[in-house]
Amino acid sequence: MPILIYLRLPMKKDAFPKFQKHLDEMMDLAEKQPGFISAEVFQLQGDETDFLILSEWETKEQSNAFEHHMEHEDIMDKYEDSYNQTWVKKRYVPYKK
């Protein structure tokens, strides 16, 4: 069953320029992972430092594997103190009647 990941990353302004480069690297890495279907990155209108990332994966296990991929963890760890607020991650699955 496909899974949709909602990730909101509100960044501090001083972390924003470096984070943009790393975000591109993470997107490239995600596209190479098993189970990756698609991803889109959005910025909050009027606040370029507030990101929303929507990604779709074939399974929860494959999305978890990417989340714990060494390169992904290394990049995310660099920004631990750079979030303007606590970031939010949610997983969604298709609605069944």
MOPAC internal coordinates of N, CA, C and O (Angstrom, degrees):
PM7 1SCF
backbone

  N    0.0000 0     0.00 0     0.00 0    0    0    0
  C    1.4406 1     0.00 0     0.00 0    1    0    0
  C    1.5318 1   108.33 1     0.00 0    2    1    0
  O    1.2310 1   119.88 1   -52.15 1    3    2    1
  N    1.3239 1   117.84 1   127.85 1    3    2    1
  C    1.4678 1   119.99 1   179.69 1    5    3    2
  C    1.5263 1   111.47 1   -64.19 1    6    5    3
  O    1.2310 1   121.65 1   -25.43 1    7    6    5
  N    1.3146 1   114.45 1   154.57 1    7    6    5
  C    1.4569 1   120.62 1  -179.25 1    9    7    6
  C    1.5210 1   109.04 1  -132.11 1   10    9    7
  O    1.2310 1   120.76 1   -42.04 1   11   10    9
  N    1.3139 1   116.16 1   137.96 1   11   10    9
  C    1.4628 1   122.48 1   179.18 1   13   11   10
  C    1.5217 1   107.83 1  -107.67 1   14   13   11
  O    1.2310 1   120.70 1   -52.26 1   15   14   13
  N    1.3274 1   116.26 1   127.74 1   15   14   13
  C    1.4607 1   121.91 1   179.42 1   17   15   14
  C    1.5266 1   108.70 1  -105.87 1   18   17   15
  O    1.2310 1   121.03 1   -51.54 1   19   18   17
  N    1.3160 1   115.63 1   128.46 1   19   18   17
  C    1.4634 1   124.19 1   177.13 1   21   19   18
  C    1.5206 1   105.75 1  -109.67 1   22   21   19
  O    1.2310 1   120.24 1   -60.77 1   23   22   21
  N    1.3227 1   117.14 1   119.23 1   23   22   21
  C    1.4629 1   121.16 1  -179.46 1   25   23   22
  C    1.5190 1   108.70 1  -130.81 1   26   25   23
  O    1.2310 1   120.83 1   -61.04 1   27   26   25
  N    1.3330 1   116.02 1   118.96 1   27   26   25
  C    1.4633 1   120.79 1   178.04 1   29   27   26
  C    1.5121 1   107.94 1  -109.69 1   30   29   27
  O    1.2310 1   121.25 1   -55.47 1   31   30   29
  N    1.3423 1   115.22 1   124.53 1   31   30   29
  C    1.4589 1   122.54 1  -177.55 1   33   31   30
  C    1.5278 1   110.08 1  -122.99 1   34   33   31
  O    1.2310 1   119.36 1   -85.85 1   35   34   33
  N    1.3202 1   118.83 1    94.15 1   35   34   33
  C    1.4621 1   120.64 1   175.10 1   37   35   34
  C    1.5335 1   109.22 1   -84.66 1   38   37   35
  O    1.2310 1   120.46 1   -69.60 1   39   38   37
  N    1.3259 1   116.72 1   110.40 1   39   38   37
  C    1.4635 1   122.15 1  -173.95 1   41   39   38
  C    1.5238 1   111.73 1   -95.65 1   42   41   39
  O    1.2310 1   121.14 1   -28.77 1   43   42   41
  N    1.3355 1   115.42 1   151.23 1   43   42   41
  C    1.4643 1   120.39 1   170.92 1   45   43   42
  C    1.5306 1   107.76 1   -71.86 1   46   45   43
  O    1.2310 1   120.40 1   -32.23 1   47   46   45
  N    1.3204 1   116.83 1   147.77 1   47   46   45
  C    1.4694 1   120.86 1  -175.33 1   49   47   46
  C    1.5247 1   113.14 1   -58.62 1   50   49   47
  O    1.2310 1   119.61 1   143.26 1   51   50   49
  N    1.3306 1   118.34 1   -36.74 1   51   50   49
  C    1.4684 1   119.79 1  -178.02 1   53   51   50
  C    1.5307 1   112.44 1   -70.50 1   54   53   51
  O    1.2310 1   119.56 1   159.02 1   55   54   53
  N    1.3214 1   118.44 1   -20.98 1   55   54   53
  C    1.4658 1   121.61 1   179.21 1   57   55   54
  C    1.5254 1   112.19 1   -89.60 1   58   57   55
  O    1.2310 1   120.76 1   165.26 1   59   58   57
  N    1.3141 1   116.14 1   -14.74 1   59   58   57
  C    1.4633 1   121.81 1  -171.31 1   61   59   58
  C    1.5271 1   114.68 1   -58.36 1   62   61   59
  O    1.2310 1   117.98 1   130.28 1   63   62   61
  N    1.3369 1   121.45 1   -49.72 1   63   62   61
  C    1.4702 1   119.72 1  -176.18 1   65   63   62
  C    1.5400 1   113.38 1   -60.22 1   66   65   63
  O    1.2310 1   120.64 1   136.38 1   67   66   65
  N    1.3066 1   116.38 1   -43.62 1   67   66   65
  C    1.4682 1   120.48 1   179.89 1   69   67   66
  C    1.5310 1   110.43 1   -69.42 1   70   69   67
  O    1.2310 1   120.97 1   141.28 1   71   70   69
  N    1.3242 1   115.75 1   -38.72 1   71   70   69
  C    1.4539 1   120.13 1  -178.26 1   73   71   70
  C    1.5261 1   111.59 1   -63.07 1   74   73   71
  O    1.2310 1   119.91 1   143.19 1   75   74   73
  N    1.3140 1   117.79 1   -36.81 1   75   74   73
  C    1.4668 1   120.48 1   178.96 1   77   75   74
  C    1.5259 1   110.88 1   -55.90 1   78   77   75
  O    1.2310 1   120.34 1   134.52 1   79   78   77
  N    1.3192 1   116.95 1   -45.48 1   79   78   77
  C    1.4712 1   121.33 1   179.28 1   81   79   78
  C    1.5287 1   110.32 1   -62.69 1   82   81   79
  O    1.2310 1   120.36 1   134.82 1   83   82   81
  N    1.3176 1   116.92 1   -45.18 1   83   82   81
  C    1.4591 1   120.31 1  -178.95 1   85   83   82
  C    1.5306 1   111.62 1   -68.53 1   86   85   83
  O    1.2310 1   120.23 1   147.06 1   87   86   85
  N    1.3114 1   117.16 1   -32.94 1   87   86   85
  C    1.4604 1   119.88 1   177.27 1   89   87   86
  C    1.5273 1   109.91 1   -62.16 1   90   89   87
  O    1.2310 1   120.16 1   137.29 1   91   90   89
  N    1.3147 1   117.30 1   -42.71 1   91   90   89
  C    1.4677 1   120.74 1   176.76 1   93   91   90
  C    1.5274 1   110.80 1   -60.50 1   94   93   91
  O    1.2310 1   120.14 1   139.15 1   95   94   93
  N    1.3344 1   117.34 1   -40.85 1   95   94   93
  C    1.4647 1   121.38 1   178.49 1   97   95   94
  C    1.5353 1   110.92 1   -64.07 1   98   97   95
  O    1.2310 1   120.40 1   138.49 1   99   98   97
  N    1.3299 1   116.83 1   -41.51 1   99   98   97
  C    1.4661 1   119.89 1   179.36 1  101   99   98
  C    1.5191 1   111.56 1   -66.57 1  102  101   99
  O    1.2310 1   120.27 1   143.06 1  103  102  101
  N    1.3252 1   117.09 1   -36.94 1  103  102  101
  C    1.4652 1   119.83 1   178.16 1  105  103  102
  C    1.5318 1   110.08 1   -65.34 1  106  105  103
  O    1.2310 1   120.36 1   137.81 1  107  106  105
  N    1.3277 1   116.91 1   -42.19 1  107  106  105
  C    1.4712 1   120.50 1   177.39 1  109  107  106
  C    1.5252 1   110.60 1   -61.76 1  110  109  107
  O    1.2310 1   120.60 1   138.26 1  111  110  109
  N    1.3256 1   116.46 1   -41.74 1  111  110  109
  C    1.4578 1   121.09 1   179.25 1  113  111  110
  C    1.5247 1   110.89 1   -64.57 1  114  113  111
  O    1.2310 1   120.20 1   136.34 1  115  114  113
  N    1.3305 1   117.22 1   -43.66 1  115  114  113
  C    1.4671 1   121.41 1  -179.63 1  117  115  114
  C    1.5211 1   110.97 1   -58.78 1  118  117  115
  O    1.2310 1   120.50 1   137.42 1  119  118  117
  N    1.3246 1   116.65 1   -42.58 1  119  118  117
  C    1.4646 1   120.81 1  -177.53 1  121  119  118
  C    1.5239 1   112.88 1   -61.40 1  122  121  119
  O    1.2310 1   120.00 1   158.55 1  123  122  121
  N    1.3207 1   117.61 1   -21.45 1  123  122  121
  C    1.4663 1   122.39 1  -178.75 1  125  123  122
  C    1.5281 1   112.97 1   -92.43 1  126  125  123
  O    1.2310 1   120.15 1   176.38 1  127  126  125
  N    1.3334 1   117.31 1    -3.62 1  127  126  125
  C    1.4623 1   120.74 1  -174.27 1  129  127  126
  C    1.5260 1   111.87 1   -87.72 1  130  129  127
  O    1.2310 1   120.67 1   -34.43 1  131  130  129
  N    1.3494 1   116.32 1   145.57 1  131  130  129
  C    1.4707 1   120.11 1   175.24 1  133  131  130
  C    1.5270 1   110.08 1   -59.61 1  134  133  131
  O    1.2310 1   120.82 1   -43.26 1  135  134  133
  N    1.3045 1   116.03 1   136.74 1  135  134  133
  C    1.4487 1   121.56 1   176.59 1  137  135  134
  C    1.5169 1   115.36 1    88.68 1  138  137  135
  O    1.2310 1   120.12 1   172.72 1  139  138  137
  N    1.3379 1   117.37 1    -7.28 1  139  138  137
  C    1.4575 1   120.14 1   178.81 1  141  139  138
  C    1.5234 1   109.44 1   -68.87 1  142  141  139
  O    1.2310 1   120.52 1   -48.46 1  143  142  141
  N    1.3292 1   116.62 1   131.54 1  143  142  141
  C    1.4683 1   121.44 1   177.42 1  145  143  142
  C    1.5271 1   110.03 1  -108.08 1  146  145  143
  O    1.2310 1   120.53 1   125.93 1  147  146  145
  N    1.3385 1   116.59 1   -54.07 1  147  146  145
  C    1.4611 1   119.63 1  -178.49 1  149  147  146
  C    1.5187 1   109.90 1  -164.39 1  150  149  147
  O    1.2310 1   121.30 1   -13.77 1  151  150  149
  N    1.3373 1   115.13 1   166.23 1  151  150  149
  C    1.4645 1   120.80 1   174.92 1  153  151  150
  C    1.5150 1   108.94 1  -157.06 1  154  153  151
  O    1.2310 1   121.41 1   -32.93 1  155  154  153
  N    1.3195 1   114.90 1   147.07 1  155  154  153
  C    1.4623 1   121.59 1   175.36 1  157  155  154
  C    1.5205 1   108.14 1  -136.99 1  158  157  155
  O    1.2310 1   121.13 1   -35.89 1  159  158  157
  N    1.3199 1   115.44 1   144.11 1  159  158  157
  C    1.4595 1   121.45 1   178.59 1  161  159  158
  C    1.5243 1   107.58 1  -115.69 1  162  161  159
  O    1.2310 1   120.82 1   -46.93 1  163  162  161
  N    1.3279 1   116.03 1   133.07 1  163  162  161
  C    1.4546 1   122.61 1   178.34 1  165  163  162
  C    1.5241 1   108.76 1  -124.32 1  166  165  163
  O    1.2310 1   121.22 1   -26.59 1  167  166  165
  N    1.3340 1   115.28 1   153.41 1  167  166  165
  C    1.4592 1   121.06 1   172.26 1  169  167  166
  C    1.5168 1   107.76 1  -119.40 1  170  169  167
  O    1.2310 1   121.19 1   -36.07 1  171  170  169
  N    1.3254 1   115.33 1   143.93 1  171  170  169
  C    1.4524 1   120.70 1   179.27 1  173  171  170
  C    1.5210 1   109.18 1   -64.14 1  174  173  171
  O    1.2310 1   120.29 1   -50.22 1  175  174  173
  N    1.3223 1   117.06 1   129.78 1  175  174  173
  C    1.4524 1   120.56 1   179.62 1  177  175  174
  C    1.5193 1   108.83 1   -61.14 1  178  177  175
  O    1.2310 1   121.02 1   -55.05 1  179  178  177
  N    1.3233 1   115.66 1   124.95 1  179  178  177
  C    1.4542 1   120.84 1  -179.74 1  181  179  178
  C    1.5209 1   114.12 1    90.01 1  182  181  179
  O    1.2310 1   119.88 1   175.29 1  183  182  181
  N    1.3373 1   117.83 1    -4.71 1  183  182  181
  C    1.4704 1   121.61 1   178.51 1  185  183  182
  C    1.5222 1   109.13 1  -146.84 1  186  185  183
  O    1.2310 1   120.80 1   -90.13 1  187  186  185
  N    1.3137 1   116.08 1    89.87 1  187  186  185
  C    1.4652 1   120.96 1  -174.78 1  189  187  186
  C    1.5257 1   113.71 1   -66.76 1  190  189  187
  O    1.2310 1   119.53 1   171.39 1  191  190  189
  N    1.3358 1   118.51 1    -8.61 1  191  190  189
  C    1.4621 1   120.64 1  -179.22 1  193  191  190
  C    1.5317 1   113.00 1   -92.59 1  194  193  191
  O    1.2310 1   119.88 1   179.02 1  195  194  193
  N    1.3258 1   117.84 1    -0.98 1  195  194  193
  C    1.4635 1   122.33 1  -178.39 1  197  195  194
  C    1.5271 1   108.34 1  -107.28 1  198  197  195
  O    1.2310 1   120.66 1   -70.15 1  199  198  197
  N    1.3294 1   116.35 1   109.85 1  199  198  197
  C    1.4605 1   122.38 1  -174.67 1  201  199  198
  C    1.5239 1   112.13 1  -105.10 1  202  201  199
  O    1.2310 1   121.12 1   -33.87 1  203  202  201
  N    1.3109 1   115.47 1   146.13 1  203  202  201
  C    1.4537 1   122.86 1   170.22 1  205  203  202
  C    1.5290 1   106.12 1  -125.50 1  206  205  203
  O    1.2310 1   120.86 1   -54.34 1  207  206  205
  N    1.3142 1   115.96 1   125.66 1  207  206  205
  C    1.4652 1   120.82 1   179.64 1  209  207  206
  C    1.5218 1   107.46 1  -118.50 1  210  209  207
  O    1.2310 1   120.90 1   -55.68 1  211  210  209
  N    1.3164 1   115.88 1   124.32 1  211  210  209
  C    1.4572 1   122.14 1   175.39 1  213  211  210
  C    1.5275 1   107.54 1  -112.76 1  214  213  211
  O    1.2310 1   120.81 1   -58.28 1  215  214  213
  N    1.3176 1   116.06 1   121.72 1  215  214  213
  C    1.4638 1   118.93 1   177.38 1  217  215  214
  C    1.5136 1   109.41 1  -129.41 1  218  217  215
  O    1.2310 1   121.26 1   -29.93 1  219  218  217
  N    1.3163 1   115.20 1   150.07 1  219  218  217
  C    1.4579 1   121.19 1   179.67 1  221  219  218
  C    1.5163 1   108.54 1  -121.54 1  222  221  219
  O    1.2310 1   121.59 1   -44.80 1  223  222  221
  N    1.3345 1   114.56 1   135.20 1  223  222  221
  C    1.4596 1   122.49 1  -177.41 1  225  223  222
  C    1.5222 1   109.27 1  -130.15 1  226  225  223
  O    1.2310 1   120.84 1   -24.59 1  227  226  225
  N    1.3251 1   116.00 1   155.41 1  227  226  225
  C    1.4668 1   119.81 1   179.07 1  229  227  226
  C    1.5254 1   111.73 1   -66.74 1  230  229  227
  O    1.2310 1   120.21 1   141.10 1  231  230  229
  N    1.3505 1   117.20 1   -38.90 1  231  230  229
  C    1.4638 1   120.81 1  -179.60 1  233  231  230
  C    1.5311 1   110.80 1  -142.47 1  234  233  231
  O    1.2310 1   121.15 1   -19.15 1  235  234  233
  N    1.3207 1   115.40 1   160.85 1  235  234  233
  C    1.4683 1   121.35 1   176.25 1  237  235  234
  C    1.5274 1   109.92 1   -61.94 1  238  237  235
  O    1.2310 1   120.22 1   140.26 1  239  238  237
  N    1.3232 1   117.18 1   -39.74 1  239  238  237
  C    1.4584 1   121.53 1  -178.72 1  241  239  238
  C    1.5249 1   111.29 1   -61.41 1  242  241  239
  O    1.2310 1   120.25 1   140.31 1  243  242  241
  N    1.3311 1   117.12 1   -39.69 1  243  242  241
  C    1.4616 1   120.28 1   179.11 1  245  243  242
  C    1.5267 1   111.09 1   -69.74 1  246  245  243
  O    1.2310 1   120.14 1   142.94 1  247  246  245
  N    1.3261 1   117.34 1   -37.06 1  247  246  245
  C    1.4743 1   118.93 1   176.34 1  249  247  246
  C    1.5262 1   109.92 1   -66.65 1  250  249  247
  O    1.2310 1   120.32 1   141.59 1  251  250  249
  N    1.3306 1   116.99 1   -38.41 1  251  250  249
  C    1.4660 1   120.43 1   177.15 1  253  251  250
  C    1.5183 1   111.71 1   -64.92 1  254  253  251
  O    1.2310 1   120.44 1   141.56 1  255  254  253
  N    1.3203 1   116.77 1   -38.44 1  255  254  253
  C    1.4692 1   120.44 1   179.34 1  257  255  254
  C    1.5202 1   110.15 1   -61.55 1  258  257  255
  O    1.2310 1   120.08 1   139.21 1  259  258  257
  N    1.3276 1   117.44 1   -40.79 1  259  258  257
  C    1.4588 1   119.92 1   177.23 1  261  259  258
  C    1.5263 1   110.32 1   -66.78 1  262  261  259
  O    1.2310 1   120.27 1   136.29 1  263  262  261
  N    1.3178 1   117.10 1   -43.71 1  263  262  261
  C    1.4582 1   121.17 1  -179.71 1  265  263  262
  C    1.5314 1   111.20 1   -57.35 1  266  265  263
  O    1.2310 1   120.29 1   146.31 1  267  266  265
  N    1.3148 1   117.05 1   -33.69 1  267  266  265
  C    1.4674 1   121.34 1  -177.99 1  269  267  266
  C    1.5289 1   112.75 1  -102.09 1  270  269  267
  O    1.2310 1   120.53 1  -170.78 1  271  270  269
  N    1.3201 1   116.60 1     9.22 1  271  270  269
  C    1.4683 1   120.80 1   174.27 1  273  271  270
  C    1.5349 1   107.43 1   -61.66 1  274  273  271
  O    1.2310 1   120.34 1   -42.59 1  275  274  273
  N    1.3260 1   116.96 1   137.41 1  275  274  273
  C    1.4624 1   121.12 1  -174.04 1  277  275  274
  C    1.5298 1   112.63 1   -55.25 1  278  277  275
  O    1.2310 1   119.65 1   135.18 1  279  278  277
  N    1.3338 1   118.28 1   -44.82 1  279  278  277
  C    1.4709 1   120.62 1  -179.62 1  281  279  278
  C    1.5281 1   111.30 1   -63.77 1  282  281  279
  O    1.2310 1   120.59 1   138.09 1  283  282  281
  N    1.3239 1   116.47 1   -41.91 1  283  282  281
  C    1.4574 1   120.94 1   179.83 1  285  283  282
  C    1.5313 1   110.32 1   -63.30 1  286  285  283
  O    1.2310 1   120.29 1   132.93 1  287  286  285
  N    1.3240 1   117.06 1   -47.07 1  287  286  285
  C    1.4658 1   120.64 1   179.53 1  289  287  286
  C    1.5287 1   111.61 1   -62.15 1  290  289  287
  O    1.2310 1   120.45 1   139.36 1  291  290  289
  N    1.3333 1   116.74 1   -40.64 1  291  290  289
  C    1.4677 1   120.38 1   179.37 1  293  291  290
  C    1.5319 1   111.13 1   -59.44 1  294  293  291
  O    1.2310 1   120.64 1   135.28 1  295  294  293
  N    1.3190 1   116.39 1   -44.72 1  295  294  293
  C    1.4634 1   120.07 1  -179.63 1  297  295  294
  C    1.5250 1   110.41 1   -66.99 1  298  297  295
  O    1.2310 1   119.84 1   132.32 1  299  298  297
  N    1.3224 1   117.90 1   -47.68 1  299  298  297
  C    1.4595 1   120.46 1  -178.49 1  301  299  298
  C    1.5308 1   111.60 1   -61.98 1  302  301  299
  O    1.2310 1   120.21 1   142.87 1  303  302  301
  N    1.3340 1   117.21 1   -37.13 1  303  302  301
  C    1.4674 1   120.87 1   178.94 1  305  303  302
  C    1.5267 1   112.11 1   -62.26 1  306  305  303
  O    1.2310 1   120.27 1   149.00 1  307  306  305
  N    1.3162 1   117.08 1   -31.00 1  307  306  305
  C    1.4681 1   120.72 1   179.95 1  309  307  306
  C    1.5290 1   111.80 1   -64.27 1  310  309  307
  O    1.2310 1   120.29 1   157.19 1  311  310  309
  N    1.3153 1   117.04 1   -22.81 1  311  310  309
  C    1.4651 1   121.41 1  -173.86 1  313  311  310
  C    1.5234 1   112.95 1  -108.72 1  314  313  311
  O    1.2310 1   120.21 1  -166.08 1  315  314  313
  N    1.3062 1   117.21 1    13.92 1  315  314  313
  C    1.4608 1   120.94 1  -177.22 1  317  315  314
  C    1.5265 1   112.59 1   -52.96 1  318  317  315
  O    1.2310 1   119.93 1   141.65 1  319  318  317
  N    1.3279 1   117.74 1   -38.35 1  319  318  317
  C    1.4657 1   121.63 1  -179.48 1  321  319  318
  C    1.5293 1   112.86 1   -98.33 1  322  321  319
  O    1.2310 1   120.22 1  -167.91 1  323  322  321
  N    1.3160 1   117.18 1    12.09 1  323  322  321
  C    1.4628 1   120.90 1  -173.27 1  325  323  322
  C    1.5261 1   113.97 1  -106.27 1  326  325  323
  O    1.2310 1   120.18 1  -177.10 1  327  326  325
  N    1.3209 1   117.25 1     2.90 1  327  326  325
  C    1.4566 1   119.30 1  -179.58 1  329  327  326
  C    1.5188 1   109.66 1   -85.42 1  330  329  327
  O    1.2310 1   120.93 1   -46.23 1  331  330  329
  N    1.3259 1   115.83 1   133.77 1  331  330  329
  C    1.4539 1   122.43 1  -179.98 1  333  331  330
  C    1.5314 1   110.62 1   -69.18 1  334  333  331
  O    1.2310 1   121.18 1   148.33 1  335  334  333
  N    1.3268 1   115.35 1   -31.67 1  335  334  333
  C    1.4564 1   123.64 1   176.64 1  337  335  334
  C    1.5247 1   106.06 1  -143.12 1  338  337  335
  O    1.2310 1   120.58 1    -7.32 1  339  338  337
  N    1.2984 1   116.49 1   172.68 1  339  338  337
  C    1.4583 1   119.24 1   175.49 1  341  339  338
  C    1.5236 1   108.79 1   -62.99 1  342  341  339
  O    1.2310 1   120.69 1   -47.71 1  343  342  341
  N    1.3339 1   116.29 1   132.29 1  343  342  341
  C    1.4523 1   117.97 1   178.80 1  345  343  342
  C    1.5181 1   109.60 1   -77.65 1  346  345  343
  O    1.2310 1   120.79 1   -21.77 1  347  346  345
  N    1.3158 1   116.09 1   158.23 1  347  346  345
  C    1.4564 1   122.40 1  -174.09 1  349  347  346
  C    1.5175 1   109.24 1  -121.54 1  350  349  347
  O    1.2310 1   120.97 1   -48.56 1  351  350  349
  N    1.3298 1   115.75 1   131.44 1  351  350  349
  C    1.4647 1   120.82 1   175.39 1  353  351  350
  C    1.5177 1   107.97 1  -129.63 1  354  353  351
  O    1.2310 1   121.00 1   -49.36 1  355  354  353
  N    1.3272 1   115.69 1   130.64 1  355  354  353
  C    1.4599 1   121.43 1   177.44 1  357  355  354
  C    1.5213 1   108.59 1  -136.15 1  358  357  355
  O    1.2310 1   121.12 1   -30.89 1  359  358  357
  N    1.3239 1   115.47 1   149.11 1  359  358  357
  C    1.4603 1   121.13 1   176.44 1  361  359  358
  C    1.5215 1   108.62 1  -114.90 1  362  361  359
  O    1.2310 1   121.05 1   -43.15 1  363  362  361
  N    1.3281 1   115.60 1   136.85 1  363  362  361
  C    1.4442 1   121.37 1   179.41 1  365  363  362
  C    1.5275 1   109.71 1  -125.64 1  366  365  363
  O    1.2310 1   120.79 1   -36.52 1  367  366  365
  N    1.3266 1   116.09 1   143.48 1  367  366  365
  C    1.4597 1   121.91 1   175.21 1  369  367  366
  C    1.5199 1   107.76 1  -121.39 1  370  369  367
  O    1.2310 1   119.87 1   -19.38 1  371  370  369
  N    1.3426 1   117.86 1   160.62 1  371  370  369
  C    1.4729 1   119.60 1  -179.47 1  373  371  370
  C    1.5274 1   112.53 1   -57.11 1  374  373  371
  O    1.2310 1   121.42 1   -38.38 1  375  374  373
  N    1.2995 1   114.90 1   141.62 1  375  374  373
  C    1.4630 1   122.26 1   177.38 1  377  375  374
  C    1.5147 1   109.72 1   -72.25 1  378  377  375
  O    1.2310 1   121.23 1   -46.80 1  379  378  377
  N    1.3296 1   115.25 1   133.20 1  379  378  377
  C    1.4751 1   120.78 1   176.46 1  381  379  378
  C    1.5114 1   109.03 1  -119.38 1  382  381  379
  O    1.2310 1   120.98 1   -48.53 1  383  382  381
  N    1.3228 1   115.73 1   131.47 1  383  382  381
  C    1.4788 1   120.68 1   176.76 1  385  383  382
  C    1.5011 1   110.39 1   -73.55 1  386  385  383
  O    1.2310 1   120.10 1   180.00 1  387  386  385

